[in-house]
Amino acid sequence: MKRLEPDSPAAVAEALSQASRDRHVIETGGAFTKTRAGGPRAEAGVALSTAKLDRVLTYEPRDLTISVEAGMPFAKLSALLAEHGQMIPLDPPFAAQATIGGVIAANSSGPRRRWFGTARDLVIGMQYATMEGKLVQSGGMVVKNVAGLDTGKLHIGALGTLGVITVLNFKLLPMPVGTRTFARAFPTAAAALAERDRILRSQLQPLALDFLNPAAARTLGLTDFVLLLEAGGEPPVLDRYARELPGFDVLDGQIWARVNSFTESFLAAHPGGGVLRVSTKLTESPAFDEPMILRAGNGVAYVYFATLPTALPPLKCVVEYGPETRPAGATLWPGPVPGFDLMRRVKEMMDPLRLLNPGRLYGRL
């Protein structure tokens, strides 16, 4: 496979245009940490990496905005922002290696999704390259400026099937003055979720609130069904959490790094396994024997299978990460949902020859 590493957005656009003219199937990525996301990939003739697009274009800390090229490593960007007490609070898996463009293309997020939202809430503008060899600017550098941003947001979570993100603009958030992590084990899932409900009805506003079943808790050195909560604020605020969370222990906040990296660690240990993302109402909770981490404040659960099942359970779910090759007879994506025809038309408009990352989204597009 031919590998390309263009060093400018214009070079990315030209590479896509050339691939289109030559009818070459092209696979794109930054650090290629998410090759198992979105279904098995089709064989490609060209691999295009954005890793050399790693520059900060505009950063004024007082404006709480930044513009960076998409190949900048997420960890490097986070370290730069931390020097100024700022952050992009996405907590994605593969954070140590992934590029910011890959994080956004996969719409990755972590435990603090409940409080800070997802990429769609933090991206205020972007530039992307099309298969026609054009560079398109969407949005801008002003937080309230949403003109034209809808076209850019099509690329968030599209896994590179519509174009290649080359530049990203973010609104930034100040880092919490302080944080404290609380955990409590419960004998049953019902008891843990009842406490979750009490917390959500209270005046407390945790940054993160995760529910772990016993299989996931054991991996992190905990037991039973666990509620894991992160609070942020001044010391008096954190002390209030301690008073209003009876039975909770205070843990070292480093446990969140292990929660954030749970997906990458599991996939590394289970080449034939996968991660099922399940969406539920807050009044419900899926039950699995496999390790499960539930974002308990918004109803998104991640279930980890050492061997990926060949059929999806009767839930609102999708295989977020799977094995490199599709298991024989497996159904990895649910049937077409409302709006699927629109998704297909968008794909045909932006990549009519279906050369860009084919196979992603389980071959449906």
Buried (B, 14 or more C-beta within 10 A) or exposed (E): EEEBBBBBBEBBBBBBBBBBEEEBBBBBBBBBBBEBBBBBBBEBBBBBBBBBBBEEBEBEBEEBBBBBBBBBBBBBBBEBBEEBEBBBBBBBBBBBBBBBBBBBBBBBBBBBBBBBBBBEEBBBBBBBBBBBBEBBBBBBBBBEEBEEBEBBBBBBBBBBBBBBBBBBBBBBBEBBEEBBBBBBBBEEBEBBBEBBEEBBEEEBBBBBBBBBBBBBBBBBEBEBBBBBBBBBBEEEBBEBBEEBBEEBEEBEEEBBEEBBBBBBEBBEEBEEBBBBBBEBEEEEBBEBEBBBBBBBBBBBBBBBBEEBBEEBEEBBBBBBBBBEEBBEEBBBBBEEEEEEEEBEEBBEEBBEEBBBBBBBBBEBB
